[in-house]
Amino acid sequence: MNNSKVWYITGASKGIGRSLVEKLLLQGNKVAATSRQTSAFFAITSENFLPLEVNLTDEKSIAISLEKTKNAFGKIDVIVNNAGYGIGGAIEELSEHEINDNFNVNFFAVVKVIQQALPYLRSQHSGHIINISSIAGFAPGLGWSIYCAAKFAVTGLSESLANDLKPLGINVTAVLPGWFRTNFAKQDSIVFSKKQIDDYSFLRTTHQKMDEIDGKQLGNPEKVADTFIELVNNENPPTLLFLGSDAYKRANEKITQLSQEIQQWRNLSASTDFEE
């Protein structure tokens, strides 16, 4: 049985995206991959590979890339919204420009890609949208308020879309990775607020952990492709997938904390009901 599919992957020039492209091609899939510059893909040579130069903040650029994918491969089976970057800093340290840029890439680009891809998936009555969120989009860390907010938005969008699109034969999964041994901890994937306030100096300590953890992360990016292939071949895939044992542990800790807090404030929650 041939389970090969056509994949469209954003932000695929490095990290998990790059590893996913290479493994999918090795397994006989067709892959369209986006980057700001196609020169980033010079080392990949395959007739099943379509490099695409795309501005993910531009709907027209996205639309053209999806049309090229359909023309090249005849269909589109899987959309992977992988592009993104982290931004550290307290919320009052971050400028409007820094906040908008982060949301434009981490969230609004996801919305734009989905909007442009859905006509293709609806016409097929099939497909799978995989949105790369983060464990920070479920259990936030310290010092990443806007990044966490953007990833929470991706998680929430995915959960609501899963309900809306399931009747159309389209699956949606938000993948929430923990730490993977990629370049995400490096300067080309992480930025920090230009403004720094002394009262938030404790956040700088948590930011320094990025350097300490680099190269020691638990997650193996070479194993992600097999996970994603299993997802898209499953008849009933999860809406949320916590990827990595560290993400699994952190999610369970958050669920336990949330459950305890809900019970603790149960009476106050119910106090606003009409009394029958």
N, C-alpha and C positions, 0 to 999 in steps of 0.2 A: 504494500500500500504506500503510495507516494503522498507524504504529508508536507511537501515543500510549499512554501507560501511566499507572497510578496510583502516585504516589510518596508515601511517608510519610517526612518529614524532621524530625529532632530538632534543637533549637538553631538554628532557622531565622530568628530575628529580626534577625540581623546577619551581617556577614562573608560567608564562602563560602556558608553556608546560605541567607542572604537573596538573594544573587545567583543561586544555583541555583533557588530558588523562582520568581523573576521570569522568568528565561530559560525555564524549563520551561513556565510558563503561556503565554508568548508563542508557544511551539512547539506548543501544543494539548494538553499533558498535563494530567492532573488531579493536584492536589497537596494533601496534608494536611500542615500544618506546625505544629510544637509550639514553644511558648515558655512561660515562667513566667507571662506575661500576654499575652492576645490583643490587647490595645491596641497592642502593638508592631507589629501588622500592619494598622493603620488605613488605610494608604495603598494597600493592595492590594485591589482590587475585581474579582472575577471569579467567575462561577458555577462555575468549575472549581477554586475555592480553598476549602479548609476550614481555618480557623484553630483551633488547639486549645490550651487552657491545660492544661499537663501538668506534674506533679511527677515528674521522671525518677528519683527515688529511691523512688517509691511504685508497687509493682506494680499495684495496683488502678487508679490514675490512668492508667497506661500502657495497661492492658487496656481501659478505657473508651474511651480515645482511638482505639485500633485498631478497636474495635467500631463507633465512630462513622464511621470512615473506610470500613469495609466497607459499612455501611448507606447511606452517602452515595454511594459510587461503585461498589458492587457487587463489588469485588475489591481486592486490594493486590498490586502487581507488584514494587515496589522499596522496600526499607527503607534509609534513609541515616542512620546513627548519626553525627551531626555535632557534637552538644553536647560542650563541653569547655572547660577553661581551664588556663593554665599556672601553675605555682608554682615560684618560684626559691628557692634556699637550700641550704646543706649539710644533709645528713641529720640531723646532731645538733643543728642549729638548728631543725628543724621539729618542731612538737608533734604528739602523737598525733591531736589534733583536725584540724590542718591536713592531715596525711597521709590520714586517713580521708575527709575531705571531698573531697580531690582524687581519690582512688580511687573514691569513690562516684559522682562525676559522669563521670570519664574512662573508667572501666572497668566498674564494677558496673551502671551505667545501661545500658551497651551490652548486658550479659548479660541484664538484665531485659527490655529491648525485644525482643531476639532470642527469648527464651523465650516471650513473649506473642505474637509475630508468627508463629512457626513453625507453629502449627496452621492458620493461613490459607494459608500457602505450601505446606504439605504437602498440604492438601486439593486444591490446584490442580495439584500436581506441577510447580510452576514458581515462579520468583521469583529475585530477586537481592538479596543483602544487601551493602551497601557500608559498611564501617566506616572512619571517618576516623581514622587513626592519625597519625603524624608521622614525618618523617625522623629525629627524635629517638627514635623507637621502633625504629630499626634501627642508627643511627650516633649515639650520644648525644653531646650537647654538654657544656660545662662549667657546673656550677652549677645543674643542673636534675634532680637525682637522682631525686626522686619522680615528677615529671612524665614523665621518660624511662621509669621503671619501669612506670608506668601505660600508656604508649603501647606499650612492648614487650609488655605483657600483651594489649593489643588486637591487635597484630600476630600474636602467637602464637595467640590465640583464633581469629583469622580463618583462619590456615593450617590449624589442626586441624579447624575447622568445614567448610572447603572439602572436606576428605576425607570427612567424615561425611555431608554434605548433597548432594554431587554425585550419588550414586545415586538421590536423591529428585527430581532435576531442578532443584535449587536451587543457584545459584552464589553464591560468597562472594568478595569482593575487599576487601583492606585497601588504602586509598589513603594514601600517605605523602607529604604535601606538604612542600615546602620553604617559603621565605618568599613569602607572597602579600600584595599591597597591600590589606590589610583592617585592621580595628581590633584585630587580635590582639596587637599590640605596645602597646596602650593599657591603661590601668588597669582597665577593665571586663572585660578578658580575661586579665590577668596579675596575680598577687599574689606577694608575697615574704614570707619567714618573718618573723614579728614579732621573734623572738630573733635577735641577730646576734653572732657570736663573732669577736673581732679576728683570730685566726689565719686566718680565711676571708675577709679583706678583699679578697684577689685576685679572689674571685668577684663582688664588687660591680662591679669593672671590666667583667667580661663582661656583667653585667646592664645596665650603662649603655649597652651597644651596642644595646639595644632601642630607646632613644630616637633613637640615631644612624641606625638603619636604617629607622625609621618613615617611610613615604612614598617610600622608595627601593627597596622590595622588587621582585624580578624578576617575580614571579608576578602575572598578571592574573586576578582572580576572575571577570571577565565571560566568560572562556574555559572555565571549569570545567564548565558545563552541557553543552557540546558533547562534552567528554571523557567525562562520565558517561553520556550518551546512547549514545555509541559503545560504551562498556563493556557496557551492558545489552542492546544489540542484537547483540553478538558471541556466536557460538555457543560459543566457547572463550575466555572472558575470563581475564585473569591473576589469580592469587591475590594478588600484590603489584603495585601500580602506584606507582612513584615519580613524583610530580607536580611538574614544574618542572625546569628544567635544573640548578638548584643542588642539588636533591634527587638527581637522576640522578648528578651528579658526586660528591656526598658518599657515595652508596651504593657507587659503583664504588671509591672510595678505601678504604672499609671492607672491601669484598670482597677487594681486593688485600692489605690488611693482614692480614685473617683467614687468607687462603690461605697467606701467608708464615709466619704464626705456627703454623698447623697443620703445615706441612712442617718447620719448625724443631724442633718437639717431637714429631715422628712416632715416634721411637724410644722415647721415654718413654711415649707413648700405647700403643704395642704391647707394652711390657714387662710388662703385667699378664696377658697371654694365657697359657694353659696351653702348655707346650712338648710338642709331639707327638714 
